Amino acid sequence: GNGLWEIRTNLPSNRIARVLVCLHKGILVALHGFIKKTQKTPNDELTLAMKRQKEL
């Protein structure tokens, strides 16, 4: 819906990293990366990525 995708990877010590990305003029842009602590992506992480997406 909002044009964001989430790239997921597992890190040592059972940590999970996420990078929120979008396509902008045919280029994949990394907007925000964070260590995920809960099952659901926190709203503040999504809000920050969407703010940065609008600034492109």
Biopython code that builds the backbone (N, CA, C, O; Angstrom):
import numpy as np
from Bio.PDB.StructureBuilder import StructureBuilder

atoms = [
    (1, "GLY", "N", (0.770, -1.187, 0.000)),
    (1, "GLY", "CA", (0.000, 0.000, 0.000)),
    (1, "GLY", "C", (0.824, 1.271, 0.000)),
    (1, "GLY", "O", (0.515, 2.195, -0.752)),
    (2, "ASN", "N", (1.883, 1.351, 0.834)),
    (2, "ASN", "CA", (2.627, 2.599, 0.952)),
    (2, "ASN", "C", (3.924, 2.606, 0.142)),
    (2, "ASN", "O", (4.699, 3.559, 0.222)),
    (3, "GLY", "N", (4.164, 1.553, -0.633)),
    (3, "GLY", "CA", (5.363, 1.520, -1.468)),
    (3, "GLY", "C", (6.633, 1.149, -0.738)),
    (3, "GLY", "O", (7.727, 1.285, -1.288)),
    (4, "LEU", "N", (6.507, 0.680, 0.495)),
    (4, "LEU", "CA", (7.675, 0.256, 1.271)),
    (4, "LEU", "C", (7.787, -1.262, 1.263)),
    (4, "LEU", "O", (6.786, -1.978, 1.273)),
    (5, "TRP", "N", (9.028, -1.734, 1.244)),
    (5, "TRP", "CA", (9.303, -3.156, 1.401)),
    (5, "TRP", "C", (10.273, -3.321, 2.547)),
    (5, "TRP", "O", (11.018, -2.403, 2.890)),
    (6, "GLU", "N", (10.254, -4.508, 3.137)),
    (6, "GLU", "CA", (11.104, -4.807, 4.274)),
    (6, "GLU", "C", (12.072, -5.916, 3.878)),
    (6, "GLU", "O", (11.657, -6.989, 3.441)),
    (7, "ILE", "N", (13.364, -5.647, 4.036)),
    (7, "ILE", "CA", (14.391, -6.669, 3.830)),
    (7, "ILE", "C", (14.767, -7.178, 5.211)),
    (7, "ILE", "O", (15.083, -6.396, 6.109)),
    (8, "ARG", "N", (14.731, -8.505, 5.375)),
    (8, "ARG", "CA", (14.956, -9.111, 6.685)),
    (8, "ARG", "C", (16.218, -9.954, 6.677)),
    (8, "ARG", "O", (16.530, -10.616, 5.687)),
    (9, "THR", "N", (16.940, -9.925, 7.786)),
    (9, "THR", "CA", (18.095, -10.797, 7.938)),
    (9, "THR", "C", (18.270, -11.156, 9.410)),
    (9, "THR", "O", (17.921, -10.382, 10.301)),
    (10, "ASN", "N", (18.814, -12.337, 9.642)),
    (10, "ASN", "CA", (19.110, -12.775, 11.000)),
    (10, "ASN", "C", (20.559, -12.448, 11.321)),
    (10, "ASN", "O", (21.450, -12.661, 10.499)),
    (11, "LEU", "N", (20.790, -11.930, 12.524)),
    (11, "LEU", "CA", (22.121, -11.582, 12.999)),
    (11, "LEU", "C", (22.522, -12.542, 14.113)),
    (11, "LEU", "O", (21.679, -13.272, 14.634)),
    (12, "PRO", "N", (23.813, -12.548, 14.485)),
    (12, "PRO", "CA", (24.225, -13.386, 15.623)),
    (12, "PRO", "C", (23.451, -13.011, 16.893)),
    (12, "PRO", "O", (22.850, -11.940, 16.969)),
    (13, "SER", "N", (23.474, -13.880, 17.857)),
    (13, "SER", "CA", (22.796, -13.691, 19.149)),
    (13, "SER", "C", (21.282, -13.596, 19.006)),
    (13, "SER", "O", (20.623, -12.904, 19.782)),
    (14, "ASN", "N", (20.729, -14.294, 18.007)),
    (14, "ASN", "CA", (19.275, -14.345, 17.794)),
    (14, "ASN", "C", (18.631, -12.974, 17.598)),
    (14, "ASN", "O", (17.477, -12.768, 17.976)),
    (15, "ARG", "N", (19.368, -12.046, 17.011)),
    (15, "ARG", "CA", (18.806, -10.730, 16.704)),
    (15, "ARG", "C", (18.324, -10.727, 15.256)),
    (15, "ARG", "O", (18.838, -11.463, 14.414)),
    (16, "ILE", "N", (17.340, -9.897, 14.985)),
    (16, "ILE", "CA", (16.767, -9.801, 13.644)),
    (16, "ILE", "C", (16.861, -8.348, 13.185)),
    (16, "ILE", "O", (16.395, -7.442, 13.875)),
    (17, "ALA", "N", (17.464, -8.133, 12.020)),
    (17, "ALA", "CA", (17.585, -6.785, 11.465)),
    (17, "ALA", "C", (16.588, -6.613, 10.333)),
    (17, "ALA", "O", (16.254, -7.563, 9.624)),
    (18, "ARG", "N", (16.119, -5.381, 10.179)),
    (18, "ARG", "CA", (15.209, -5.029, 9.100)),
    (18, "ARG", "C", (15.706, -3.750, 8.450)),
    (18, "ARG", "O", (16.197, -2.843, 9.121)),
    (19, "VAL", "N", (15.569, -3.692, 7.132)),
    (19, "VAL", "CA", (15.837, -2.465, 6.390)),
    (19, "VAL", "C", (14.588, -2.171, 5.568)),
    (19, "VAL", "O", (14.141, -3.012, 4.788)),
    (20, "LEU", "N", (14.032, -0.988, 5.743)),
    (20, "LEU", "CA", (12.858, -0.572, 4.979)),
    (20, "LEU", "C", (13.338, 0.159, 3.736)),
    (20, "LEU", "O", (14.135, 1.093, 3.823)),
    (21, "VAL", "N", (12.847, -0.274, 2.573)),
    (21, "VAL", "CA", (13.300, 0.259, 1.289)),
    (21, "VAL", "C", (12.098, 0.663, 0.439)),
    (21, "VAL", "O", (10.964, 0.267, 0.705)),
    (22, "CYS", "N", (12.381, 1.471, -0.603)),
    (22, "CYS", "CA", (11.361, 1.818, -1.590)),
    (22, "CYS", "C", (12.035, 1.937, -2.947)),
    (22, "CYS", "O", (13.261, 1.985, -3.045)),
    (23, "LEU", "N", (11.223, 1.983, -3.984)),
    (23, "LEU", "CA", (11.721, 2.267, -5.328)),
    (23, "LEU", "C", (11.467, 3.739, -5.616)),
    (23, "LEU", "O", (10.354, 4.234, -5.435)),
    (24, "HIS", "N", (12.509, 4.437, -6.066)),
    (24, "HIS", "CA", (12.390, 5.850, -6.414)),
    (24, "HIS", "C", (13.066, 6.067, -7.757)),
    (24, "HIS", "O", (14.289, 5.968, -7.864)),
    (25, "LYS", "N", (12.284, 6.359, -8.767)),
    (25, "LYS", "CA", (12.795, 6.567, -10.129)),
    (25, "LYS", "C", (13.630, 5.375, -10.594)),
    (25, "LYS", "O", (14.674, 5.542, -11.225)),
    (26, "GLY", "N", (13.157, 4.173, -10.275)),
    (26, "GLY", "CA", (13.822, 2.952, -10.710)),
    (26, "GLY", "C", (15.024, 2.545, -9.880)),
    (26, "GLY", "O", (15.725, 1.597, -10.235)),
    (27, "ILE", "N", (15.277, 3.248, -8.776)),
    (27, "ILE", "CA", (16.415, 2.948, -7.904)),
    (27, "ILE", "C", (15.891, 2.453, -6.560)),
    (27, "ILE", "O", (14.974, 3.045, -5.990)),
    (28, "LEU", "N", (16.478, 1.359, -6.053)),
    (28, "LEU", "CA", (16.125, 0.852, -4.734)),
    (28, "LEU", "C", (16.822, 1.723, -3.688)),
    (28, "LEU", "O", (18.047, 1.835, -3.686)),
    (29, "VAL", "N", (16.039, 2.336, -2.805)),
    (29, "VAL", "CA", (16.577, 3.258, -1.806)),
    (29, "VAL", "C", (16.328, 2.687, -0.414)),
    (29, "VAL", "O", (15.190, 2.377, -0.062)),
    (30, "ALA", "N", (17.402, 2.547, 0.384)),
    (30, "ALA", "CA", (17.272, 2.131, 1.780)),
    (30, "ALA", "C", (16.885, 3.360, 2.601)),
    (30, "ALA", "O", (17.620, 4.348, 2.630)),
    (31, "LEU", "N", (15.743, 3.297, 3.260)),
    (31, "LEU", "CA", (15.221, 4.439, 4.004)),
    (31, "LEU", "C", (15.541, 4.378, 5.489)),
    (31, "LEU", "O", (15.793, 5.407, 6.115)),
    (32, "HIS", "N", (15.532, 3.173, 6.056)),
    (32, "HIS", "CA", (15.712, 3.052, 7.504)),
    (32, "HIS", "C", (16.050, 1.610, 7.858)),
    (32, "HIS", "O", (15.443, 0.679, 7.328)),
    (33, "GLY", "N", (17.004, 1.424, 8.740)),
    (33, "GLY", "CA", (17.367, 0.099, 9.234)),
    (33, "GLY", "C", (17.270, 0.064, 10.749)),
    (33, "GLY", "O", (17.542, 1.063, 11.415)),
    (34, "PHE", "N", (16.886, -1.077, 11.293)),
    (34, "PHE", "CA", (16.736, -1.193, 12.739)),
    (34, "PHE", "C", (16.787, -2.655, 13.156)),
    (34, "PHE", "O", (16.616, -3.556, 12.334)),
    (35, "ILE", "N", (17.026, -2.879, 14.442)),
    (35, "ILE", "CA", (16.968, -4.215, 15.032)),
    (35, "ILE", "C", (15.540, -4.421, 15.535)),
    (35, "ILE", "O", (15.029, -3.635, 16.332)),
    (36, "LYS", "N", (14.920, -5.473, 15.061)),
    (36, "LYS", "CA", (13.517, -5.735, 15.398)),
    (36, "LYS", "C", (13.451, -6.488, 16.724)),
    (36, "LYS", "O", (14.101, -7.519, 16.900)),
    (37, "LYS", "N", (12.661, -5.959, 17.650)),
    (37, "LYS", "CA", (12.564, -6.553, 18.981)),
    (37, "LYS", "C", (11.230, -7.248, 19.229)),
    (37, "LYS", "O", (11.085, -8.009, 20.185)),
    (38, "THR", "N", (10.250, -6.978, 18.353)),
    (38, "THR", "CA", (8.934, -7.600, 18.504)),
    (38, "THR", "C", (8.519, -8.217, 17.174)),
    (38, "THR", "O", (9.162, -7.991, 16.148)),
    (39, "GLN", "N", (7.455, -8.989, 17.197)),
    (39, "GLN", "CA", (6.969, -9.658, 15.987)),
    (39, "GLN", "C", (6.502, -8.647, 14.940)),
    (39, "GLN", "O", (6.756, -8.816, 13.747)),
    (40, "LYS", "N", (5.818, -7.595, 15.394)),
    (40, "LYS", "CA", (5.264, -6.579, 14.495)),
    (40, "LYS", "C", (6.268, -5.436, 14.333)),
    (40, "LYS", "O", (6.957, -5.060, 15.282)),
    (41, "THR", "N", (6.342, -4.887, 13.109)),
    (41, "THR", "CA", (7.203, -3.727, 12.884)),
    (41, "THR", "C", (6.598, -2.528, 13.618)),
    (41, "THR", "O", (5.448, -2.168, 13.367)),
    (42, "PRO", "N", (7.369, -1.901, 14.531)),
    (42, "PRO", "CA", (6.829, -0.770, 15.298)),
    (42, "PRO", "C", (6.415, 0.397, 14.397)),
    (42, "PRO", "O", (7.066, 0.682, 13.392)),
    (43, "ASN", "N", (5.325, 1.064, 14.775)),
    (43, "ASN", "CA", (4.808, 2.183, 13.987)),
    (43, "ASN", "C", (5.812, 3.313, 13.834)),
    (43, "ASN", "O", (5.870, 3.940, 12.776)),
    (44, "ASP", "N", (6.619, 3.592, 14.882)),
    (44, "ASP", "CA", (7.576, 4.694, 14.769)),
    (44, "ASP", "C", (8.652, 4.405, 13.726)),
    (44, "ASP", "O", (9.152, 5.331, 13.086)),
    (45, "GLU", "N", (9.015, 3.133, 13.545)),
    (45, "GLU", "CA", (9.988, 2.761, 12.514)),
    (45, "GLU", "C", (9.386, 2.979, 11.123)),
    (45, "GLU", "O", (10.054, 3.492, 10.225)),
    (46, "LEU", "N", (8.120, 2.584, 10.952)),
    (46, "LEU", "CA", (7.427, 2.794, 9.672)),
    (46, "LEU", "C", (7.226, 4.280, 9.379)),
    (46, "LEU", "O", (7.403, 4.725, 8.244)),
    (47, "THR", "N", (6.859, 5.037, 10.399)),
    (47, "THR", "CA", (6.631, 6.474, 10.229)),
    (47, "THR", "C", (7.900, 7.176, 9.771)),
    (47, "THR", "O", (7.852, 8.028, 8.883)),
    (48, "LEU", "N", (9.034, 6.825, 10.369)),
    (48, "LEU", "CA", (10.306, 7.432, 9.977)),
    (48, "LEU", "C", (10.643, 7.101, 8.525)),
    (48, "LEU", "O", (11.069, 7.977, 7.773)),
    (49, "ALA", "N", (10.457, 5.856, 8.133)),
    (49, "ALA", "CA", (10.740, 5.454, 6.749)),
    (49, "ALA", "C", (9.826, 6.192, 5.771)),
    (49, "ALA", "O", (10.279, 6.635, 4.716)),
    (50, "MET", "N", (8.541, 6.328, 6.113)),
    (50, "MET", "CA", (7.607, 7.031, 5.224)),
    (50, "MET", "C", (7.947, 8.518, 5.121)),
    (50, "MET", "O", (7.798, 9.114, 4.055)),
    (51, "LYS", "N", (8.401, 9.120, 6.222)),
    (51, "LYS", "CA", (8.825, 10.527, 6.205)),
    (51, "LYS", "C", (10.005, 10.695, 5.250)),
    (51, "LYS", "O", (10.026, 11.617, 4.436)),
    (52, "ARG", "N", (10.980, 9.804, 5.355)),
    (52, "ARG", "CA", (12.151, 9.874, 4.478)),
    (52, "ARG", "C", (11.771, 9.627, 3.022)),
    (52, "ARG", "O", (12.339, 10.237, 2.116)),
    (53, "GLN", "N", (10.811, 8.734, 2.799)),
    (53, "GLN", "CA", (10.348, 8.453, 1.436)),
    (53, "GLN", "C", (9.749, 9.711, 0.807)),
    (53, "GLN", "O", (9.979, 9.980, -0.372)),
    (54, "LYS", "N", (8.993, 10.474, 1.573)),
    (54, "LYS", "CA", (8.378, 11.706, 1.062)),
    (54, "LYS", "C", (9.419, 12.767, 0.733)),
    (54, "LYS", "O", (9.179, 13.633, -0.109)),
    (55, "GLU", "N", (10.588, 12.705, 1.400)),
    (55, "GLU", "CA", (11.647, 13.689, 1.172)),
    (55, "GLU", "C", (12.435, 13.425, -0.108)),
    (55, "GLU", "O", (13.221, 14.272, -0.534)),
    (56, "LEU", "N", (12.236, 12.262, -0.726)),
    (56, "LEU", "CA", (12.979, 11.937, -1.951)),
    (56, "LEU", "C", (12.531, 12.803, -3.112)),
    (56, "LEU", "O", (13.050, 12.667, -4.220)),
]
sb = StructureBuilder()
sb.init_structure("model")
sb.init_model(0)
sb.init_chain("A")
sb.init_seg("    ")
for serial, (resi, resn, name, xyz) in enumerate(atoms, 1):
    if name == "N":
        sb.init_residue(resn, " ", resi, " ")
    sb.init_atom(name, np.array(xyz, "f"), 0.0, 1.0, " ", f" {name:<3s}", serial, name[0])
structure = sb.get_structure()
